Amino acid sequence: MTPPHPLHPLSISESLVVRDVIRSAHPPQAVFKFRILHLEEPPKALLTQFQELEHSGSLDASSPRRPHQVCVHYDVIFGGQPPCSYEVLVDMKTKKVVPSESVQEGAQPAFTLAMASLSLDVSSDRNLASHHINTELYGLI
């Protein structure tokens, strides 16, 4: 199988692999909320080398490429502890988390568009606010 283009978007199956890698790094009882995942672009020097091969017609399955790396920002709850927020890289070739710096304690996790929309909805209705807070904070998937 030919490795994917370095800038090719993640497939659904790659996203599921990322989910499984993250879940396997935590206890089975842990509860997750995946906030953001995106393809980590390769360094410009590697991308330039790839594009030179591609544009010259010399690109083939044996041409050097960095495996997709996926940046994942997620929250996890386990054992009655407060939620912890992580931002890690997953290497799609090894299917392992690449050692990386995690979100520091006290840092604000990424704010998604869905959360921004939710904040507008709940700002005018207390019952809706209570429902969404319970669902978003305690109903993590």
Residue frames as a rotation matrix with the C-alpha (Angstrom) as fourth column:
MET 1
0.577 0.817 0.000 0.00
0.817 -0.577 0.000 0.00
0.000 0.000 -1.000 0.00
THR 2
-0.226 -0.632 0.741 1.34
0.591 -0.694 -0.412 3.42
0.774 0.345 0.531 -0.97
PRO 3
-0.495 0.025 -0.869 1.74
0.803 -0.369 -0.468 5.77
-0.332 -0.929 0.162 1.99
PRO 4
0.579 0.808 0.114 -0.61
0.797 -0.530 -0.291 8.77
-0.174 0.260 -0.950 1.90
HIS 5
0.096 -0.440 0.893 0.41
0.456 -0.778 -0.433 12.17
0.885 0.448 0.125 0.58
PRO 6
-0.704 -0.482 -0.521 1.87
0.657 -0.165 -0.736 14.18
0.269 -0.860 0.433 3.50
LEU 7
-0.925 0.379 -0.022 -0.95
-0.350 -0.875 -0.335 16.73
-0.146 -0.302 0.942 3.27
HIS 8
-0.505 0.780 -0.370 -3.79
0.001 0.430 0.903 14.33
0.863 0.456 -0.217 2.52
PRO 9
-0.087 0.533 0.842 -6.61
-0.910 -0.386 0.150 14.79
0.405 -0.753 0.519 5.09
LEU 10
-0.834 -0.165 0.527 -7.18
-0.450 0.757 -0.473 12.12
-0.321 -0.632 -0.706 7.68
SER 11
-0.504 0.686 -0.524 -9.56
-0.224 0.482 0.847 9.36
0.834 0.545 -0.089 6.72
ILE 12
0.458 0.738 0.495 -12.34
-0.764 0.042 0.644 8.12
0.455 -0.673 0.584 8.96
SER 13
0.808 -0.179 -0.561 -10.42
0.294 0.948 0.120 4.88
0.510 -0.262 0.819 9.52
GLU 14
-0.313 -0.946 0.091 -7.31
0.425 -0.225 -0.877 6.86
0.850 -0.235 0.472 10.56
SER 15
-0.246 0.304 0.920 -9.45
-0.693 -0.719 0.053 8.85
0.678 -0.625 0.388 13.01
LEU 16
0.812 0.583 -0.031 -10.72
-0.425 0.626 0.653 5.60
0.400 -0.517 0.757 14.52
VAL 17
0.344 -0.790 -0.507 -7.15
0.612 0.599 -0.517 4.31
0.712 -0.133 0.689 14.88
VAL 18
-0.523 -0.514 0.680 -6.24
-0.106 -0.753 -0.650 7.54
0.846 -0.412 0.339 16.70
ARG 19
0.290 0.733 0.615 -9.20
-0.804 -0.161 0.572 7.06
0.519 -0.660 0.543 19.04
ASP 20
0.891 0.073 -0.447 -8.14
0.078 0.948 0.310 3.49
0.446 -0.311 0.839 19.80
VAL 21
-0.079 -0.992 -0.099 -4.50
0.521 0.043 -0.853 4.50
0.850 -0.119 0.513 20.42
ILE 22
-0.440 -0.033 0.897 -5.59
-0.524 -0.802 -0.286 7.20
0.729 -0.596 0.336 22.88
ARG 23
0.598 0.753 0.275 -8.02
-0.688 0.306 0.658 4.90
0.411 -0.583 0.701 24.68
SER 24
0.700 -0.365 -0.614 -5.36
0.372 0.920 -0.124 2.19
0.610 -0.141 0.779 25.03
ALA 25
-0.366 -0.886 0.285 -3.08
0.216 -0.379 -0.900 4.71
0.905 -0.267 0.330 26.79
HIS 26
-0.471 0.311 0.826 -5.56
-0.810 -0.522 -0.265 5.05
0.349 -0.794 0.498 29.68
PRO 27
-0.859 0.209 0.467 -7.39
-0.144 0.778 -0.612 2.68
-0.491 -0.593 -0.638 32.06
PRO 28
-0.819 0.538 0.200 -10.37
0.477 0.444 0.759 0.91
0.320 0.716 -0.620 30.46
GLN 29
-0.004 0.875 -0.485 -12.84
0.983 -0.085 -0.161 2.70
-0.182 -0.478 -0.860 32.77
ALA 30
-0.701 -0.330 -0.632 -11.70
0.289 -0.942 0.171 6.16
-0.652 -0.062 0.756 31.66
VAL 31
0.442 0.859 0.258 -14.24
0.753 -0.199 -0.628 8.45
-0.488 0.471 -0.735 29.96
PHE 32
-0.604 -0.787 0.125 -13.11
0.672 -0.419 0.611 10.65
-0.428 0.452 0.782 27.05
LYS 33
0.724 0.629 -0.282 -14.08
0.280 -0.643 -0.713 13.85
-0.630 0.437 -0.642 25.26
PHE 34
-0.260 -0.786 0.561 -12.15
0.902 0.009 0.431 14.29
-0.344 0.619 0.707 22.03
ARG 35
0.255 0.325 -0.911 -11.98
0.189 -0.941 -0.282 18.02
-0.948 -0.100 -0.301 21.34
ILE 36
0.660 -0.153 -0.735 -9.83
-0.701 -0.477 -0.530 18.36
-0.269 0.866 -0.422 18.24
LEU 37
0.167 -0.745 0.646 -7.75
0.318 0.661 0.680 16.14
-0.933 0.092 0.348 16.02
HIS 38
0.894 0.053 -0.445 -5.86
-0.366 -0.486 -0.794 17.24
-0.258 0.872 -0.416 12.96
LEU 39
0.715 -0.676 0.180 -3.00
0.662 0.570 -0.486 16.19
0.226 0.467 0.855 10.75
GLU 40
0.529 -0.672 -0.518 0.33
0.052 -0.584 0.810 17.56
-0.847 -0.455 -0.274 11.91
GLU 41
0.969 -0.176 -0.176 2.02
-0.207 -0.178 -0.962 18.97
0.138 0.968 -0.209 8.82
PRO 42
0.537 -0.841 -0.065 5.55
0.842 0.530 0.098 17.72
-0.048 -0.108 0.993 8.15
PRO 43
0.094 -0.597 -0.796 8.47
0.271 -0.754 0.598 20.13
-0.958 -0.272 0.090 8.44
LYS 44
0.709 0.249 -0.660 8.82
-0.442 -0.573 -0.691 22.36
-0.550 0.781 -0.296 5.39
ALA 45
-0.276 -0.901 -0.333 12.15
-0.893 0.113 0.435 20.77
-0.354 0.418 -0.837 4.36
LEU 46
-0.714 0.061 0.697 10.58
0.086 0.996 0.001 17.30
-0.694 0.061 -0.717 4.19
LEU 47
0.367 0.927 0.082 7.52
0.310 -0.038 -0.950 18.59
-0.877 0.374 -0.301 2.36
THR 48
0.436 -0.291 -0.852 9.68
-0.750 -0.640 -0.165 20.45
-0.497 0.711 -0.497 -0.16
GLN 49
-0.686 -0.721 0.098 11.72
-0.584 0.625 0.517 17.28
-0.434 0.297 -0.850 -0.82
PHE 50
-0.381 0.644 0.663 8.49
0.422 0.760 -0.495 15.30
-0.823 0.091 -0.561 -1.34
GLN 51
0.608 0.694 -0.385 7.03
0.022 -0.499 -0.866 17.93
-0.794 0.518 -0.319 -3.68
GLU 52
-0.056 -0.712 -0.700 10.22
-0.881 -0.295 0.370 18.03
-0.469 0.638 -0.610 -5.79
LEU 53
-0.876 -0.224 0.427 9.92
-0.077 0.939 0.334 14.27
-0.476 0.260 -0.840 -6.34
GLU 54
-0.052 0.966 0.255 6.19
0.497 0.246 -0.832 14.59
-0.866 0.083 -0.493 -7.00
HIS 55
0.605 0.321 -0.728 6.55
-0.305 -0.752 -0.585 17.41
-0.735 0.576 -0.357 -9.56
SER 56
-0.303 -0.792 -0.530 9.47
-0.876 0.012 0.483 15.75
-0.376 0.610 -0.697 -11.36
GLY 57
0.533 0.585 -0.611 7.47
-0.765 0.642 -0.053 12.53
0.361 0.496 0.790 -11.80
SER 58
-0.383 -0.806 -0.451 10.01
-0.430 0.588 -0.685 10.58
0.818 -0.068 -0.572 -9.72
LEU 59
-0.350 0.308 0.885 7.66
-0.926 0.031 -0.377 9.85
-0.144 -0.951 0.274 -6.83
ASP 60
-0.123 0.367 -0.922 6.92
-0.316 0.866 0.387 6.19
0.941 0.339 0.009 -6.17
ALA 61
0.797 0.571 -0.197 5.95
-0.037 0.372 0.927 3.95
0.603 -0.731 0.318 -3.24
SER 62
0.372 -0.733 -0.569 9.58
0.899 0.437 0.026 3.74
0.229 -0.521 0.822 -2.05
SER 63
-0.109 -0.392 0.914 10.05
0.187 -0.911 -0.368 7.53
0.976 0.130 0.172 -1.93
PRO 64
-0.748 -0.241 -0.619 10.79
0.624 0.062 -0.779 8.75
0.226 -0.968 0.104 1.60
ARG 65
-0.078 0.743 0.665 7.85
-0.165 -0.667 0.726 10.22
0.983 -0.053 0.175 3.51
ARG 66
-0.932 -0.105 0.346 7.11
-0.348 -0.001 -0.938 10.84
0.099 -0.994 -0.035 7.13
PRO 67
-0.567 0.785 -0.251 4.13
0.736 0.619 0.275 8.82
0.371 -0.029 -0.928 8.36
HIS 68
0.117 0.707 0.698 1.06
0.024 -0.705 0.709 10.84
0.993 -0.066 -0.099 9.21
GLN 69
-0.814 -0.190 -0.548 1.20
0.555 0.018 -0.831 12.27
0.168 -0.982 0.091 12.69
VAL 70
0.061 0.941 0.332 -2.06
0.445 -0.323 0.835 13.38
0.894 0.096 -0.438 14.24
CYS 71
-0.919 -0.243 0.309 -2.35
-0.121 -0.573 -0.810 16.08
0.375 -0.782 0.498 16.88
VAL 72
-0.052 0.909 -0.414 -5.12
0.510 0.381 0.771 15.18
0.859 -0.171 -0.483 19.35
HIS 73
-0.823 -0.047 0.566 -6.57
-0.425 -0.610 -0.669 17.37
0.376 -0.791 0.482 22.09
TYR 74
0.011 0.830 -0.557 -8.81
0.101 0.554 0.827 15.49
0.995 -0.065 -0.077 24.49
ASP 75
-0.196 0.040 0.980 -10.08
-0.940 -0.291 -0.176 15.35
0.278 -0.956 0.094 28.05
VAL 76
-0.235 0.114 -0.965 -10.21
0.078 0.992 0.099 12.25
0.969 -0.052 -0.242 30.21
ILE 77
0.118 0.328 0.937 -11.95
-0.950 -0.237 0.202 11.51
0.288 -0.915 0.284 33.49
PHE 78
0.072 -0.114 -0.991 -11.00
0.034 0.993 -0.112 8.54
0.997 -0.026 0.076 35.65
GLY 79
-0.298 -0.277 -0.914 -11.35
0.756 0.516 -0.403 7.46
0.583 -0.811 0.055 39.24
GLY 80
0.571 0.652 -0.499 -13.35
0.821 -0.440 0.364 10.41
0.018 -0.617 -0.787 40.54
GLN 81
-0.392 -0.782 -0.484 -10.56
0.688 -0.599 0.410 12.85
-0.610 -0.172 0.773 39.67
PRO 82
0.313 0.448 -0.838 -11.19
-0.234 -0.818 -0.525 16.18
-0.921 0.360 -0.151 37.92
PRO 83
0.928 0.033 0.371 -10.97
0.339 0.338 -0.878 16.01
-0.154 0.940 0.303 34.11
CYS 84
-0.017 -0.968 -0.251 -7.43
0.150 -0.250 0.957 16.18
-0.989 -0.022 0.149 32.70
SER 85
0.901 0.275 -0.336 -6.72
-0.242 -0.326 -0.914 17.78
-0.361 0.904 -0.228 29.35
TYR 86
0.031 -0.895 0.445 -4.10
0.324 0.430 0.843 16.33
-0.945 0.118 0.304 27.01
GLU 87
0.804 0.054 -0.592 -2.59
-0.542 -0.343 -0.767 17.37
-0.244 0.938 -0.247 23.70
VAL 88
0.041 -0.764 0.644 -0.51
-0.130 0.635 0.761 14.64
-0.991 -0.115 -0.073 22.11
LEU 89
-0.068 -0.122 -0.990 0.79
-0.997 -0.026 0.071 13.41
-0.034 0.992 -0.120 18.76
VAL 90
0.443 0.198 0.875 -0.12
-0.180 0.975 -0.130 9.96
-0.878 -0.100 0.467 17.47
ASP 91
-0.531 -0.675 -0.513 2.23
-0.729 0.056 0.682 8.38
-0.432 0.736 -0.522 14.93
MET 92
0.488 0.855 -0.177 0.11
-0.817 0.376 -0.438 6.51
-0.308 0.358 0.882 12.40
LYS 93
0.104 -0.513 -0.852 2.94
-0.627 0.631 -0.456 4.14
0.772 0.582 -0.256 11.41
THR 94
-0.837 -0.504 -0.213 3.72
-0.135 0.568 -0.812 2.89
0.530 -0.651 -0.543 14.91
LYS 95
0.171 0.982 -0.081 0.18
0.112 0.063 0.992 3.49
0.979 -0.178 -0.100 16.20
LYS 96
0.002 -0.252 -0.968 1.64
0.991 0.127 -0.031 4.97
0.131 -0.959 0.250 19.39
VAL 97
0.966 0.242 -0.087 1.59
0.256 -0.935 0.245 8.28
-0.022 -0.259 -0.966 21.19
VAL 98
0.161 -0.927 0.338 4.73
0.537 -0.205 -0.818 10.27
0.828 0.313 0.465 20.37
PRO 99
-0.058 -0.212 -0.976 6.36
0.970 -0.243 -0.005 11.69
-0.236 -0.947 0.220 23.51
SER 100
-0.281 0.043 0.959 5.25
0.465 -0.868 0.176 15.31
0.839 0.495 0.224 23.59
GLU 101
-0.995 -0.071 0.065 4.44
-0.012 -0.579 -0.815 18.12
0.096 -0.812 0.576 25.97
SER 102
-0.294 0.945 -0.145 1.01
0.905 0.324 0.275 17.83
0.307 -0.050 -0.950 27.55
VAL 103
0.219 0.469 0.856 -1.29
0.114 -0.883 0.455 20.70
0.969 -0.002 -0.246 28.44
GLN 104
-0.798 -0.603 0.005 -0.03
0.100 -0.141 -0.985 22.26
0.595 -0.785 0.173 31.64
GLU 105
-0.276 0.685 -0.674 -2.14
0.959 0.247 -0.141 22.14
0.070 -0.685 -0.725 34.77
GLY 106
-0.123 0.336 -0.934 -4.38
0.446 -0.822 -0.355 25.19
-0.886 -0.460 -0.049 34.97
ALA 107
-0.940 -0.209 -0.271 -4.25
-0.145 -0.474 0.869 25.81
-0.310 0.856 0.415 31.21
GLN 108
0.004 0.984 -0.177 -7.53
-0.606 -0.138 -0.784 26.39
-0.796 0.110 0.595 29.39
PRO 109
-0.390 -0.110 0.914 -8.41
0.484 0.820 0.306 23.56
-0.783 0.562 -0.266 26.97
ALA 110
-0.989 -0.003 0.149 -9.30
0.138 -0.391 0.910 24.35
0.056 0.920 0.387 23.37
PHE 111
-0.338 0.909 -0.242 -12.68
-0.153 -0.307 -0.939 26.04
-0.929 -0.281 0.243 22.93
THR 112
-0.762 0.056 0.645 -14.55
0.583 0.493 0.646 24.47
-0.282 0.868 -0.408 20.01
LEU 113
-0.859 0.499 0.115 -17.16
-0.309 -0.685 0.660 26.12
0.408 0.531 0.742 17.77
ALA 114
-0.107 0.845 -0.523 -19.82
0.369 0.523 0.769 23.82
0.923 -0.111 -0.368 19.24
MET 115
-0.230 -0.038 -0.973 -18.94
0.973 -0.031 -0.229 25.07
-0.022 -0.999 0.045 22.71
ALA 116
-0.978 -0.115 -0.175 -19.11
0.109 -0.993 0.045 28.69
-0.179 0.025 0.983 21.56
SER 117
-0.537 0.844 -0.023 -22.56
-0.221 -0.114 0.969 28.09
0.814 0.525 0.247 20.10
LEU 118
-0.019 0.491 -0.871 -23.60
0.747 0.585 0.314 26.33
0.664 -0.645 -0.378 23.29
SER 119
-0.662 -0.286 -0.693 -22.48
0.715 -0.518 -0.469 29.29
-0.225 -0.806 0.547 25.41
LEU 120
-0.917 0.393 0.066 -24.75
-0.330 -0.841 0.430 31.58
0.224 0.372 0.901 23.38
ASP 121
-0.207 0.882 -0.423 -27.71
0.027 0.438 0.899 29.20
0.978 0.175 -0.115 23.79
VAL 122
0.015 0.211 -0.977 -27.32
0.868 0.483 0.118 28.73
0.497 -0.850 -0.176 27.51
SER 123
-0.899 -0.438 -0.031 -26.64
0.396 -0.778 -0.488 32.37
0.190 -0.451 0.872 28.38
SER 124
-0.654 0.703 0.279 -30.37
-0.619 -0.710 0.336 33.13
0.434 0.047 0.900 28.12
ASP 125
0.458 0.850 -0.258 -31.91
-0.566 0.503 0.653 29.97
0.685 -0.153 0.712 29.63
ARG 126
-0.151 -0.559 0.815 -30.88
-0.988 0.119 -0.101 28.57
-0.041 -0.820 -0.570 33.04
ASN 127
0.540 0.396 0.743 -32.59
-0.416 0.893 -0.173 25.19
-0.731 -0.216 0.647 32.57
LEU 128
0.964 -0.246 -0.106 -30.89
-0.012 0.353 -0.935 24.75
0.267 0.903 0.337 29.20
ALA 129
0.214 -0.934 0.287 -27.60
-0.786 -0.339 -0.517 25.82
0.580 -0.115 -0.806 30.76
SER 130
0.041 -0.156 0.987 -27.89
-0.864 0.490 0.113 23.22
-0.501 -0.858 -0.114 33.53
HIS 131
0.852 0.333 0.405 -28.77
-0.096 0.858 -0.504 20.48
-0.515 0.391 0.763 31.03
HIS 132
0.833 -0.545 -0.093 -25.85
-0.096 0.022 -0.995 21.32
0.544 0.838 -0.034 28.72
ILE 133
0.074 -0.826 0.559 -23.35
-0.952 -0.225 -0.207 21.67
0.297 -0.517 -0.803 31.54
ASN 134
0.245 0.066 0.967 -24.31
-0.601 0.793 0.098 18.23
-0.761 -0.606 0.233 32.85
THR 135
0.948 0.154 0.277 -24.16
0.110 0.659 -0.744 16.75
-0.297 0.736 0.608 29.35
GLU 136
0.711 -0.703 0.025 -20.92
-0.262 -0.298 -0.918 18.42
0.653 0.646 -0.395 28.27
LEU 137
-0.010 -0.792 0.611 -18.96
-0.935 -0.209 -0.287 18.08
0.355 -0.574 -0.738 31.50
TYR 138
-0.266 -0.061 0.962 -20.21
-0.733 0.661 -0.161 14.78
-0.626 -0.748 -0.221 32.83
GLY 139
0.706 0.565 0.427 -21.46
-0.126 0.694 -0.709 12.98
-0.697 0.447 0.561 29.73
LEU 140
-0.015 -0.807 -0.590 -18.04
-0.901 -0.245 0.358 12.68
-0.434 0.537 -0.723 28.13
ILE 141
0.922 0.361 -0.143 -17.74
-0.383 0.785 -0.488 10.02
-0.064 0.504 0.861 25.47
